[in-house]
């Protein structure tokens, strides 16, 4: 799941004719006040410099309120010509919020013997919005973005099934220019933890965890 989010950010970034900035601000020990000023300055300079920019914030549910306040003015829909650069900027927030809700929808469809491709985006977005609205949730800061209509789209990522785990393992072997067999891909899949406990349908980890497992197959 984590790898899927990262890949999406990279894919979107490579398709833009502008500048891509990626932050994992939740891990930076800088005091929030100083970091807020730095972030405001960086976004302002970037939007003025580039016609189109992409800003990626990982682990968005952990962002300090002050940092979210620094980002908010640049996300607001403005008609002011001086803010034209903001309208062509994309702010991508990567988060694990709603993962359980998404898994529940995928599980319901699987148990109903319906392909996951039939899951409507409207249903997933509804569940994600409901998750964000939970008062005890981790995304309290992002909730303000939702309430002020600053979030245009939700992009949910469905859980990995066994076939996806095998593809992750195959890509990991290829990335290291290592030979592999179908039996090796099956062995990697067997090393992963699958949920629910009774049915074992979805991997509890993402592609990053899969790639780490191939170390056991190195000569």
Secondary structure, 3 states (H helix, E strand, C coil): CHHHHHHHHHHHHHCCCCEEEEECHHHCCCCHHHHHHHHHHHHHHHHHHCCCEEEEECCHHHCCHHHHHHHHHHHCCCCCHHHHHHHCEEEEECCCCCHHHHHHHHHHHHHCCCCHHHCCHHHHHHHHHHHHCCCCCCCHHHHHHHHCCCCCCCCCCCCCEHHHHHHHHHHHHHHCCCCCCHHHHHHHHHHCCEECCCCCCEECCCHHHHHHHHHHHCC
